[in-house]
């Protein structure tokens, strides 16, 4: 399933049997606002691993539907990159929200079946971003992924890394998911995951090795591993 | 007018003559992601002025309508305080979005005429927050305001300060506005304003004296000065 699993009960016409106010994070994934999470943040800030944090964090956003993890992640990324949608949002303002991402696949279909990694790349390109898509494999091992994380996290220019991974492999509830990355903490080799399902999990730190394993999990919808996308707004080089 | 001025063209049935992609900030209000803004952030983090930052920043949000500065600010604050709305949002999830703030005044009326400071306090109470409302005056001068800012910014427990001010007095376009405060930088005596009109201004630092002057401006709708609201989730003391 390419669809975010936050979604399932939303597809039913019946009200859900049980409702939730957030979910507990696995203990090895400290929340950003926990004591450990704040310490990692302060160390990473001093160390240069949060150079791209401000652009993305100041556009951090709750996905507007439980099924819209890919669209919510793109809204953060496109606004963080400062891409002008060149279309009216509301009032006199041009701005990206999920409703403006009506390219590549109809929104109603996305609500039902979600988006694959390739479709997210299509939608990002269609919205004006430069895109580089990578999947775990012989050419792109965990070292290459870590290089891409570090290259984007440590440079103070608009670039965003989006990851597509299996929540189940990370010990979280649900399965297929998309999130933007907010920074890198070198000593623990962890990334800050800005989870747009904010009604479920707060931002949290995940070890690079664990996240890479969760990207290796196959997407049932495509039969391919999941992976990562580097986004940039201008004609400059992307990690390859 | 209590209504956010971002709003005006949204009320017309005609498409706006001119659309905008953000607006430039006054030069004395550095954006958080500028070189100066990042330096102030790092200094304030070390100095203890960002203790409440993580809770609020991780719920920072784009107001869902140009007229909803008060509701967008409350959505940030209520989710940051970890208040369970005890009602379904979407799918199986309980979470605050603007649509759930249907208390004190009908949403359609808010879209047309906005909310006063007292009405925002009403809505916050109705949503489960503890509320302390203050207006500039003989008892509450700039020193008291600064004390409240520091008390909330430096304590690592869920509390949020909301300010209601005149953008015009600050040299910004528009007029009446609500924003949550994200932190305090002591050396420059400035606060971090997390402006929920993210389509217009990025988060920015504003001197306490300037913000206080912008709260002294009378609200045409009430004939009273604007002011500030401290919000808390539990039965603990609020600044008085």
Interface residues (C-beta under 8 A of the other chain):
Chain A: X6 X7 X8 X9 X10 X15 X16 X18 X19 X20 X21 X32 X33 X37 X38 X41 X42 X45 X46 X54 X55 X57 X58 X59 X60 X61 X62 X65 X66 X79 X84 X88 X89 X90 X91 X92 X93 X94 X95 X97 X198 X199 X200 X202 X203
Chain B: X6 X7 X8 X9 X10 X15 X16 X18 X19 X20 X21 X32 X33 X37 X38 X41 X42 X45 X46 X54 X55 X57 X58 X59 X60 X61 X62 X65 X66 X79 X84 X88 X89 X90 X91 X92 X93 X94 X95 X97 X198 X199 X200 X202 X203
